[in-house]
Amino acid sequence: QVQLVESGGGLAQPGGSLRLSCAASGFTFSESAITWYRQATGKGREPIAVISTTGSTTTYADSVKGRFTISRDNRENTAYLQMNSLKPEDTAVYYCGGAGYWGQGTQVTVSS
């Protein structure tokens, strides 16, 4: 069955970095664009980064542009989200999505 499993979340200080991973299985990963989303407490789920099937095209929400980088490794069926210069407002559950499916999310908390 289709699975998307996020990992790499945790606690970071403001200005710090984290790298999230999204391990995919059960579908043809290389044929699916991948989107990272986040959902803060009390807010809706928002898309923050999208990567095309080959990785040649990426798109970012204004809130993360210049700080976050999305990438993928089609040989490993894994997508990544490198998050730098983290801010408290980046605190949220982060999800990856592809082929119409979602992962279970990983919590990112930015606090001193």
C-alpha positions in Angstrom: 0.0 0.0 0.0 1.0 3.6 -0.4 3.1 5.0 2.4 4.7 8.3 3.0 6.7 8.5 6.2 8.1 11.8 7.5 11.0 12.0 9.9 13.6 14.5 11.2 11.4 16.8 13.2 12.1 17.9 16.7 13.1 21.0 18.7 15.3 23.7 17.2 16.3 27.1 18.5 15.5 30.2 16.5 18.0 30.6 13.8 18.7 26.9 13.8 18.3 24.2 11.1 16.5 20.9 10.7 16.3 18.5 7.8 13.1 16.6 7.2 12.8 13.4 5.2 9.9 11.8 3.4 10.3 8.1 2.6 7.8 6.9 0.0 6.7 3.4 -1.1 3.8 1.8 -2.8 3.7 4.1 -5.9 6.0 5.2 -8.6 7.8 7.9 -6.7 9.6 9.3 -9.8 6.3 10.0 -11.5 4.8 12.1 -8.7 5.4 15.7 -7.7 6.0 16.0 -4.0 4.6 18.7 -1.8 5.6 19.6 1.8 2.8 21.1 3.9 2.6 22.3 7.4 -0.2 22.9 9.9 0.2 25.0 12.9 -2.1 24.6 15.9 -5.5 26.1 15.2 -4.7 26.8 11.5 -5.3 25.1 8.2 -2.8 23.0 6.3 -0.7 25.1 4.0 1.6 24.0 1.1 5.0 25.4 1.6 7.2 23.7 -1.0 6.7 21.7 -4.2 9.1 19.8 -6.3 8.5 18.4 -9.8 9.1 14.8 -10.7 12.6 15.3 -11.9 13.5 17.9 -9.3 14.1 20.5 -12.0 11.3 22.8 -10.8 10.7 23.9 -7.2 8.2 26.4 -5.8 8.0 27.9 -2.3 5.5 29.8 -0.2 6.6 33.4 0.5 6.8 32.5 4.2 9.7 30.0 3.6 11.3 31.3 0.4 15.1 31.8 0.8 15.2 29.7 4.0 13.8 26.3 3.1 15.0 24.0 0.3 13.1 21.1 -1.1 14.9 18.2 -2.9 14.4 14.6 -3.8 16.3 11.4 -4.6 14.3 9.3 -7.0 16.8 6.4 -6.5 16.0 6.3 -2.8 12.3 7.2 -3.2 12.8 10.0 -0.7 12.1 13.7 -0.6 13.7 16.2 1.8 13.1 19.6 3.3 16.1 21.5 4.5 15.0 24.2 6.9 17.4 27.0 7.8 17.1 30.2 9.8 14.1 28.7 11.6 11.7 31.1 13.3 9.1 30.4 16.1 6.4 30.8 13.6 7.7 27.8 11.7 6.4 25.6 14.6 3.9 23.2 13.1 3.3 19.6 12.1 5.0 19.0 8.7 3.6 16.6 6.2 4.6 15.4 2.8 2.2 14.5 0.1 2.3 12.8 -3.3 0.1 10.8 -5.6 -2.9 11.9 -3.6 -1.6 10.6 -0.3 -0.3 12.1 2.9 2.1 11.0 5.6 1.4 11.1 9.3 3.4 14.2 9.9 6.4 15.2 12.0 6.4 17.9 14.7 8.8 20.8 14.4 9.0 23.1 17.3 11.2 26.3 17.2 11.7 27.8 20.6 14.5 29.1 22.8 
